Amino acid sequence: MGQRHEYSCAGCDAQAVVSGGSDVGMASRTVTIGCRACAQLTDVVVSTIEDGDAFFHDLDMPGDDLPACPTCRASATVKWHRGDPCPRCRGAVVDTGCVIELWD
């Protein structure tokens, strides 16, 4: 069961509800990415458990490549962790609290 937090940028008022880095649920692992094109933060699945196996199978992403942005489909994505600057304005992003959202 993963957790998500609400983040807000003090500089441009951008908001997102994401894990804020790597997270793991019962059947998938996610990572938070920031898009350099549209400046959105989002969680993307990077591996899953298949057929009840007790280990994760990485999705088809060669090397350290990240998936394209699900919002604008741009491939200019970077890993984002709580404490990193806003992908839109480079301002400070504040964790405003855990959102009661159980995923997976």
N, C-alpha and C positions, 0 to 999 in steps of 0.2 A: 504494500500500500504506500503510494507516494504522497507527498505533501506539496501544496502549492502556496506561494506567498504573493501578496499584492505588492507591486513595486510602483513607485511614482517618482518621476524626475522633477527635481526642484527648478530646473532651468526651463523646460518646455512643456511641463504638465503631461508628458507622455505617461501612460499607465499600462501595466501588463500584469496578468496573473500567471506566473510560471514557477517552476521549481527553483530557479536561481542557480543552476549548475547541473551536475550529474545527479540522477535520482533513479531509484529502482522500485518497481512494483512486483506483484506476484508473477506476472507474465511478460514484462517488458522493462527495458532500461531506456531512459530518456536523457537528453542533454538539452540545455537551454542554448539557443542560438540567437544572435543579433544579426539582422540583415543590413548590410552597408548600403543597399539600394533604397529600401523603403523604411529603414530604421525601426522595424518592429522586433519585439522580443517574443519568442515562442518556444515551446518545448517540442522536440521531435524524437520519435522512437529510433534508437540506434541498434537495438538487438531485442530478440524475443525468445521465449521458450516455445519450442515446437513439439507437438505430440507428447506432452507431459514429461519431456526430458528434464533432468535436474540441472541442466546447464544452459547457458544462453548461446544462441546462434547469432553471430553478427550479421546485420543486413548487408546487402551488396553495395559497400562503400569502400573503394580501394584506399589503402593507406589511411591518412588522417582526414580524408575528404569528408565534408559534411553534406547533408542533403540540401537541395535548393530550398529557398524560402517558400513556405506554403502560402504566404500571402501574395507575393508578387512573382514567384517562380525564379527570381534571380539566383545565381549561383554564388554570389558574393556574401557568404555567411561565415561568421566566426563564432567560436564558443564564447558564451557569456556566463560569468559567475557573479553572484551577489558581491557587491563592492566595486564591480567594473563600472566605467562611465556609461552614460546614455549613448546608444548607437546613433541617435538623432542629433543631439547637440553637444555631446561629450560632457554634459553636466553631471552632478552627483545624483545617483539613484538611491532612494531610501526604501527600505523594507518596511511597509506600513502594517504588516501583520500576516499571520497565517490565515488562509482562507479554508474553511471547513469544506474540503473537496477531496473525496477519496476516489482515486482513479485506479484502474487496473482490476 
